[in-house]
Amino acid sequence: MINAMPQDGLYARSVGRGNVRVHHLTILPVAGDNAAGLGARAARAVLDRQASVAWMLVFAPAREREALLGALAAALGSVAFPVTWVIGPNCTGGGVAGIELTAVSGTTVRTLSSPGGAGAVFEDEYATYCWLGGVGPDRIDDTPEQQARQTYANTQGLLLQAGMGLADLARTWLYNDAITAWYAQFNAVRTEHYRAAGVLERLIPASTGIGAPNPSGSALTLAGLALRPRQPGVSVQVVPSPLQGPATEYGSFFSRAVEIASPASRTLLISGTAGIDPAGETVSLGDVAGQIDCTLEVVKALLASRGMGWGDVTRAVGYFKHAADAGAFNACARRAGLGPLPLLITHCDICRDNLLFELELDAVAG
């Protein structure tokens, strides 16, 4: 297999930023694993690095929530950090797909909480960062559009606790239940909030928009990363895709990628990317391999545009509309020249009926 994982199911890369180290961890199930075991291994990876968790993304059935989070809490003392739980099972047996988390050492993590979600704030010498997770609406019996408005209001409330606002977002993850039934309405709500907050005049975040439910039963759950530079040598900028047009041209307000650059490193945040041509049309209709090939070509070109390659990837998620299609990935990866990636593969819906695969990833250089 191209995507053969380490024997312990852990992909880890640590990046130094001054006195702070940022640890990118992907924890995948291994043979004989259960949810509690996965949570315990995730906690051990954090403790081994003498780190604190800033953000966690879990793809698993809701029935595994208590066991997995219980194991984390038993080892770490509590789970006050932001957790985004996506009901996105693995593509083989329908169980836990895995965990992705960001942990930091050499600095203090301050957690934020509200009825609508959680956050974590930390600093290095270059910037102040605010990670958000599990952000949702106040009332799950409202319409999806009303829930989206409440979710963005709760996002603003958490960011305000960190001294930030929507215009400081560099990256969002949006998991919409029954996404294709109300994606147009969601986009209208997002645009409304971005326009009011001045986002459209500053930097439109990179983003993933995927169809998946969550344990709370809400129409939407959100995660995000915001930051404010602490010195002039730090920049946050949109990176255009060499092979795809701007998503804003067809009414979806996210950037194809965003780069955070400091004197210590450059981090490229690549949005959820699918088989879409420069005009915004879906390619290779009904052909999952063709769509994967296109997606990998687009992502490779984005990496190359910033002097990076597959070896710089720190985390990645591959989303398959149909679980049975996941077996097509390895042949496509060979054609694209990929080596092993810190890749978590999960079964979720995509924002168009005719899209079969989507890939998001982060990469770090320096």
Summary of the structure (lengths in Angstrom):
residues: 366
radius of gyration: 18.7
end to end distance: 28.9
largest distance: 50.7
contacts: 1342
relative contact order: 0.14
helix: 30%
strand: 34%
